Each structure stands twice: as C-alpha cells, then as structure tokens.
Amino acid sequence: MIKTDALIIGAGPTGLFTAHQLKLIGLNCEIVDNLDKIGGQCIELYPDKPIYDIPAIPECTGEELTNNLLEQLKPFNIKFHLGERVDELKKDNEKWNVKTSKGTVFETPNVIIAGGVGSFEPRKFSPKECEQFENKTILYSIKNKKIFDGKTVSIFGGGDSALDWALELSKTSKVNLIHRRDEFRAIQATVDKVKELSNDGKINLITNSQLKTVSGNGKLEEIEIENDNKETKKLKTDFALGFFGLIMQLGPIANWGLNLNKKTVEVDTEKFETNQKGIYAVGDICNYPGKLKLILSGFHEGALAARACFKLARPNEKYRFEFTTSSKTIQNRLGVKSD
Ligand SMILES: Cc1cc2nc3c(=O)[nH]c(=O)nc-3n(C[C@H](O)[C@H](O)[C@H](O)COP(=O)(O)OP(=O)(O)OC[C@H]3O[C@@H](n4cnc5c(N)ncnc54)[C@H](O)[C@@H]3O)c2cc1C
C-alpha cells in the first residue's frame, strides 16, 4: 500500500500543474493515468497543434506545453503510475483507499480528480468472443513489438496507427491488414507504401471487410472476416490488433458517489471539493457556475485544491501563504541555490 498526502487522478495539464502546487507547499503526491503517456488531451488529441491562450506563452503546441509542465515538475521527482485506471475509491476511517486496474492500492486523505473528459479507452472489436483473448493475443496497443517476430499478425484499421504498424511489422512478421473501407485515413506516403508492399505480396491487404468472429484454444488461432457482400473468409493468425482510435468515458468516476452534472463533477469554488470530504475535482471534469473548459482554468482550480489538501494532510500545522519569489522554504524545495 502506498501512503501519500494526495493522489492525483489524471496526468493531463491540470493534474501536472496541481502536482507542482502540492509539492510547492510541501505535500507529497503521486499521479495515476490510464494512458501510457503523460499529457492528457494535449498529447493524445493535438500534440502538434499550436495553443494561443496559455498566459505568458504566446504560442506552444500540446506537446511543448506538456514538456514545459514536466520541466517545471523536475525538481520534485513525481511518481507516475501510467497505464493504470483508478477503479475504486472507498472511505477507510478518515482516509481514502484507492485501487487501480493493476491492483496498486493507495491510502490518502486527499484525492484530486483531474480526469478531464474521463479515461481514454481504445475502441474495441465488437464480437464478444474477443474478450477472452484481450491483452494476450488480441491487443489495442503495442508495448513490445518483439512478441510478433515470425508470427502472423492481423491488423485492423485504416488510420495512421494501423498502417504504420503494418509497415513496421511486415519486416519481421506475416501481416494481414484488414480495413472496413476502400479508402484510408493515413497520410498518403504511408498509404502508397502499404499498397506497394501489398502488390509485392509482403502485406496481405483486405478491404471492405470486418471481423466477424475469432476462435482458439487458450490463445487466438483463427479469425473470420466478412466483406460488404456478406462473404466470409477464415484466416489463421497468432495475433489480432485493433487500431480504431480512442473513446473517452467517465468510467469508474461515475460510481464514486459524487454529485454529477451530465458527465462532470460538481464542486465548490473555494476548495474545488466535491460532495465528499477530501475528494476534489479540477480541470475539464469539474463543474460550477461559469466554468470554462480551458487549460488556464484548470491551473487556477488545481492551485486552490492543493491548498485545501493541506488541512487534511497536516491537521496539526497551519498553512502559511508564501510567494515563490521570496520564500526560502519554497526555494529550498525547488532546489534553488542561494548566493
Ligand atoms: C482539439 C482540441 C484543442 C484544444 N485547444 C485548446 C486551447 O487552444 N486552449 C485551451 O485552453 N484548451 C484547449 N483545449 C481543451 C484542453 O485540452 C482541456 O481543457 C485540457 O486538456 C483539460 O485538461 P485536464 O488535465 O483537465 O484533462 P485531460 O487533458 O482530459 O486529462 C485527463 C486525464 O485523466 C485520465 N483519466 C481519466 N479518468 C481516469 C481514471 N479513472 N484513472 C486514470 N486516469 C484517468 C485520462 O486518461 C487523461 O489522460 C483543446 C481541446 C481539444 C480536444
């Protein structure tokens, strides 16, 4: 069990800046995110797009903003738990007991939900039979491409991820690339390369077809696909990979007894606390009169929620407001060298 002063759910811009604020005032925190990377919507949805309304930064991309936030966090050595979804949140005496999808357990007086529009989840294959092979031989992301060496891999999808992986894996595996349409959404150079390898017989390209069912004993052995004319075809395969993009789901947050308003969590505007003591919501996920779903609002909300955490984390101490420019305590925490 990991004990911490505050647990942050979500490593988007709000979660990152909230961690900074907690550490500045001397509180410990750890961050959990369902994605395997840091940055939330900025990294997942628009890494290359310029943002023009971050105070004092005239222009920066989603990726640059994330990198800058991480740079600002560098003195603090924050522990991230990526690829883990927070599933359970239960009150245990005065503390919150928090459990993730990977079984990590935290005990903390403060939970800050910076969950944006909910957790990003891969869009999955529709046949029910796929579930038994999920995370083993049916995958929606690739962590170690070596597992496909010398195997037959059936890749589904028509965007950049599907085509890029088809090209990459065709170097070491037998690849079937299956797409439900005739046209692809990937960049033209990639589409051209895929068609070239298909003509050379190095990729088995099948269009206007979808997955109908899968079968296997313990591990995936065969897939059955169906084309637009309802004709079916069976293919032997070791792996099936689905690249259909991500969906955003409020997910488990909806089950934690919080006051919800559509797909957001209601908070007060003093502490950004929810209807449950010690649980705060900041950033896109929170709701109050006048809420603006902007990154700058998340920064303000995180700063206030962090100060509210102090009371429960250090019940015998008094929080003192200090400026970073003049506080030696804060500067020591940041590792600033004094002359
Ligand atoms: C195309 C586009 C352009 C935009 N342009 C601008 C702009 O110019 N200026 C601006 O200010 N804003 C812009 N925004 C909005 C901005 O990106 C959001 O306001 C911001 O990302 C919200 O940050 P957040 O940290 O609150 O949430 P998010 O960035 O959504 O991050 C939330 C994180 O929480 C994780 N999470 C959720 N639930 C769980 C769970 N149960 N367990 C573990 N992890 C979980 C998610 O996986 C996600 O990574 C834009 C948004 C889009 C889509």
The ligand as a Gaussian input file, in Angstrom:
#p B3LYP/6-31G(d) Opt

LIG

0 1
 C       -8.558000      19.691000     -30.360000
 C       -8.541000      20.433000     -29.046000
 C       -7.987000      21.700000     -28.974000
 C       -7.954000      22.400000     -27.770000
 N       -7.403000      23.663000     -27.730000
 C       -7.345000      24.348000     -26.562000
 C       -6.783000      25.667000     -26.499000
 O       -6.377000      26.244000     -27.507000
 N       -6.722000      26.267000     -25.257000
 C       -7.180000      25.672000     -24.116000
 O       -7.067000      26.264000     -23.028000
 N       -7.745000      24.426000     -24.167000
 C       -7.840000      23.765000     -25.356000
 N       -8.432000      22.519000     -25.389000
 C       -9.003000      21.969000     -24.144000
 C       -7.888000      21.423000     -23.244000
 O       -7.133000      20.420000     -23.934000
 C       -8.517000      20.850000     -21.990000
 O       -9.158000      21.902000     -21.311000
 C       -7.440000      20.233000     -21.081000
 O       -6.766000      19.173000     -21.713000
 C       -8.065000      19.740000     -19.786000
 O       -7.030000      19.221000     -19.026000
 P       -7.305000      18.161000     -17.865000
 O       -5.947000      17.884000     -17.287000
 O       -8.377000      18.684000     -17.002000
 O       -7.889000      16.870000     -18.606000
 P       -7.308000      15.936000     -19.766000
 O       -6.323000      16.651000     -20.595000
 O       -8.504000      15.378000     -20.444000
 O       -6.554000      14.777000     -18.970000
 C       -7.277000      13.911000     -18.142000
 C       -6.509000      12.621000     -17.956000
 O       -7.162000      11.861000     -16.938000
 C       -7.082000      10.493000     -17.265000
 N       -8.132000       9.756000     -16.541000
 C       -9.477000       9.976000     -16.539000
 N      -10.116000       9.106000     -15.741000
 C       -9.155000       8.307000     -15.212000
 C       -9.172000       7.205000     -14.301000
 N      -10.309000       6.735000     -13.744000
 N       -7.987000       6.623000     -13.995000
 C       -6.814000       7.064000     -14.519000
 N       -6.751000       8.105000     -15.378000
 C       -7.895000       8.715000     -15.722000
 C       -7.240000      10.473000     -18.798000
 O       -6.692000       9.280000     -19.344000
 C       -6.481000      11.737000     -19.195000
 O       -5.140000      11.475000     -19.566000
 C       -8.491000      21.808000     -26.596000
 C       -9.035000      20.517000     -26.652000
 C       -9.077000      19.836000     -27.857000
 C       -9.681000      18.465000     -27.901000

